[in-house]
Amino acid sequence: MSIKTVGVAGLGLLGRGIAACFLSHGFRVVGFTRSESTHAEARRYIDQAIGELIEQAGFAPGLADEWADRYTPVTSCHTMGECDLVIESVIEDAEAKREIFDQIEAVVRPQVPIASNTSALPISRLQADRKHPERFLGMHWAEPAHITRFMELIRGEQTADEPFEAVAEMAGRIGKEASL
């Protein structure tokens, strides 16, 4: 399973940091939020984060000019059908997460891993009643997401090996030391 395009559903502080992390490592990112003002804030944050990575972490200067070509802001989950991984990063509310999962599952391929950036809700609970519960896992990021090396990957009771291992491998590609 090759991950090249990542969907980020929710562009609050962690979501925009997650998007910046993937963009800085050459991935294509589809960023979803309903609010145009949140999209504008996310774009400013990503631009600043990329600048920090160039200045302080030795990333290539050309990244400042090219990341935006790989970033697609959307106000509907319908365009996430092209994603190879989708990360949900909305508020810590099980019902809000279920609503987003319903929208994501309606458009992505059955084998696409869906990760929740949750710090409190059990993955087994979130994957219950899903169409393909075997592809759900937890992907808990630390702030600032574009810089920190820590990432926690969490299996649910129904999480299959293939999506979990694909996400673990991808975490290494973005410089994360995943705690499994």
C-alpha positions in Angstrom: 0.0 0.0 0.0 1.6 3.2 -1.2 0.5 6.5 0.5 1.0 9.6 -1.7 -2.1 11.7 -1.0 -3.3 12.3 2.5 -6.6 13.8 3.5 -6.8 15.8 6.7 -10.4 16.3 8.0 -10.3 19.2 10.4 -7.9 22.1 10.1 -7.7 23.3 13.7 -4.3 23.7 15.3 -3.3 20.1 15.1 -4.9 19.5 11.7 -3.0 22.3 10.1 0.2 21.1 11.7 -0.5 17.6 10.4 -1.0 19.1 6.9 2.2 21.1 7.2 4.2 17.9 8.2 3.0 15.9 5.2 3.5 18.8 2.8 7.0 19.3 4.0 7.8 15.7 3.2 6.5 15.8 -0.4 3.0 14.4 0.1 -0.1 15.8 -1.6 -2.6 16.9 1.0 -6.4 17.4 0.7 -7.4 19.6 3.7 -11.1 19.6 4.7 -12.9 22.2 6.8 -16.3 23.9 6.1 -15.1 27.4 7.0 -13.4 29.6 4.5 -11.8 31.6 7.4 -10.4 28.4 8.8 -8.9 27.6 5.4 -7.2 31.0 5.3 -5.8 30.5 8.9 -4.6 27.0 7.9 -2.8 28.3 4.8 -1.1 31.0 6.9 -0.1 28.5 9.5 1.3 26.0 7.0 3.3 28.7 5.2 4.8 29.7 8.6 5.5 26.1 9.6 7.2 25.4 6.2 9.3 28.5 6.8 10.3 27.3 10.2 11.3 23.9 8.8 13.5 25.6 6.1 15.2 28.0 8.5 15.6 25.8 11.6 15.6 22.2 10.3 17.4 22.3 7.0 14.6 21.6 4.7 15.1 22.7 1.1 14.5 26.4 0.4 12.4 25.5 -2.7 9.8 24.0 -0.4 8.5 27.5 0.4 7.5 28.0 -3.2 6.2 24.5 -4.1 4.2 23.2 -1.2 1.0 25.1 -2.2 0.9 23.2 -5.5 0.4 20.0 -3.6 -2.2 21.4 -1.2 -6.0 21.3 -2.0 -8.3 23.0 0.4 -11.9 21.6 0.3 -15.2 22.3 2.0 -16.6 18.9 1.4 -15.3 15.4 1.9 -16.4 14.4 -1.6 -12.9 15.0 -3.0 -11.2 12.8 -0.5 -11.9 9.8 -2.7 -8.5 10.1 -4.2 -6.7 9.9 -0.8 -4.5 7.0 0.2 -4.9 7.8 3.9 -7.4 10.1 5.7 -6.7 11.5 9.1 -9.6 12.9 11.1 -8.7 15.7 13.4 -11.9 17.2 14.7 -13.1 17.9 18.3 -12.9 15.2 20.9 -16.6 14.3 20.5 -17.6 10.8 19.4 -20.7 11.9 17.5 -18.8 14.6 15.6 -16.2 12.0 14.7 -18.9 9.5 13.6 -20.4 12.2 11.3 -17.0 12.8 9.6 -16.3 9.1 9.4 -19.6 8.6 7.6 -18.7 11.3 5.0 -15.2 9.9 4.5 -16.3 6.3 4.2 -18.9 7.3 1.6 -16.1 8.4 -0.8 -12.8 6.6 -0.1 -11.8 3.1 -1.3 -12.4 0.2 1.1 -8.7 -0.4 1.7 -7.8 3.2 2.5 -6.7 3.6 6.2 -8.7 6.0 8.2 -6.9 7.4 11.3 -8.3 9.4 14.2 -6.2 12.0 15.9 -7.8 11.3 19.2 -6.2 11.4 22.6 -9.2 10.2 24.7 -11.7 8.2 22.7 -11.1 4.4 22.4 -10.4 3.4 18.8 -12.5 0.2 19.3 -15.4 2.4 20.1 -14.8 4.7 17.0 -14.5 1.7 14.6 -17.7 0.1 15.9 -20.5 0.0 13.3 -18.1 1.2 10.5 -18.4 -0.3 7.0 -14.7 -1.4 7.1 -13.7 -1.3 10.8 -10.4 -3.2 10.0 -9.0 0.0 8.4 -9.5 2.3 11.4 -6.7 3.2 13.8 -5.6 5.9 16.1 -2.9 8.3 15.1 -2.3 10.7 18.0 0.0 13.6 17.1 1.8 16.0 19.5 1.9 19.7 19.0 3.5 21.3 17.1 2.8 18.4 14.7 5.1 19.6 12.0 8.2 19.5 14.3 7.7 16.9 17.0 9.0 13.4 16.4 6.5 11.7 18.7 3.4 10.0 17.3 1.3 7.3 18.9 -0.3 4.7 16.7 -3.2 2.8 18.3 -4.9 -0.4 17.2 -8.6 -1.0 17.8 -9.9 -4.4 18.5 -10.7 -4.8 14.7 -7.7 -3.1 13.2 -6.0 -5.2 10.6 -2.3 -5.6 10.1 -2.0 -4.2 6.6 -3.4 -0.7 7.2 -1.7 -0.4 10.5 1.7 -1.4 9.1 1.2 0.9 6.1 0.6 3.9 8.4 3.5 2.9 10.7 5.9 2.8 7.6 4.5 6.2 6.4 5.2 7.6 9.9 8.8 6.9 9.5 8.8 8.6 6.1 7.7 11.8 7.7 10.3 11.6 10.5 8.1 10.4 13.3 9.2 7.9 15.9 5.9 6.0 16.3 5.0 4.5 19.6 3.1 1.3 18.7 
